[in-house]
Amino acid sequence: MTGDLFIAAPAGAEGNDIGHSAASVSQEWSILAQGNLRKMAAELAADGTVTYSLHLRKQGEASVTPLLMSTLLGGEVKLRFTGAIHCVECGRLTRKSFNQGYCYPCFSRLASCDTCMMDPVTCHYDQGTCREPEWAESVCMNDHFVYLSNTSATKVGITRYSQLPTRWLDQGASWALPIMRTRTRHQAGCVEALLRTCMSDRTAWQRMLKGEPEEVDLQVLRDELFERFATELNGLSQRFGLQSLQPVTDVQTAHIRYPVLRYPDKIKALNLDKTAEISGTLLGIKGQYWLLDTGVINIRKFTAYEVQVAVR
């Protein structure tokens, strides 16, 4: 981790003055990076440990230098919001961020911001009213997984086949298991809607940030769900066609370990809209949250915000 800034004492300084200067130096912050926030990139190692890096993109620059977050654990960090928000799609300045990083015109226009992305059962592609049919063909009309995970408790979710295990890491899942592969996002959403009649599809983030949840055998749970909803799943298979829903039974449950030195006793949410400068000792990272001794902040929530990251 970058050390304290060194400031030379002025020529002729007396002993007491030098001591005073040293005390001032200890309070200095060293700026590591400045740019617009994106969600942290997360990588899962073979042993189940997660590594995070932060990418701050400056306007007009194509490349960024990633900031390896593990080097900051245990030290004091500061996140300062400059007041500027640049839309992640068009780059224009916007007073408010919509859907985690978009200006209102892009939020209203893009298919990725449509309500069907949150509730795939409402997909309207077949009705010819999709905002961006070509985008949907490359994203929604590809294979998706239905999965079980254990974040604050067991839940069901869906994601594109290319987004595993990223989706689990972003949610802070401690255990996760893919249970079904589908040909489209809409089909995965229909399976999810069926399973969430008996389990949640959401994470209680405050509970998730207090530690690992109690372990549940997700493979046993998968088999119980397949048996319970056999008739309904067969009906969906007949509706969507042969091989549209493919159970996944040959994959082991992933156990995921996050870089956390200590979980906070109390969960206090920090918000850059209310407090432009947030600082504290970095106790850990889980999901897209920084766990500080002063509170927790969801980095993804502030996508597109221009910030400075500093340490001391």
Sequence and secondary structure as in RCSB ss.txt:
>XXXX:A:sequence
MTGDLFIAAPAGAEGNDIGHSAASVSQEWSILAQGNLRKMAAELAADGTVTYSLHLRKQGEASVTPLLMSTLLGG
EVKLRFTGAIHCVECGRLTRKSFNQGYCYPCFSRLASCDTCMMDPVTCHYDQGTCREPEWAESVCMNDHFVYLSN
TSATKVGITRYSQLPTRWLDQGASWALPIMRTRTRHQAGCVEALLRTCMSDRTAWQRMLKGEPEEVDLQVLRDEL
FERFATELNGLSQRFGLQSLQPVTDVQTAHIRYPVLRYPDKIKALNLDKTAEISGTLLGIKGQYWLLDTGVINIR
KFTAYEVQVAVR
>XXXX:A:secstr
          TT  HHHHHHHHHHHTT  EEEEEEE    EEEE TTSBEEEEE  B TT S    EEGGGGTTS
EEEEEEEEEEB TTT  B SS BTTTB HHHHHH GGGSGGGT GGG  GGGT  S HHHHHHHTTS EEEEEEE
SSSEEEEEEEGGGTTHHHHHHT SEEEEEEEESSHHHHHHHHHHHTTTS SS  HHHHTTS      HHHHHHHH
HHHTHHHHHHHHHHH TTSEEE  S   EE B  BS   SS  B  TTT SEEEEEEEEEETTEEEETTEEEETG
GGTTEEEEEEE 
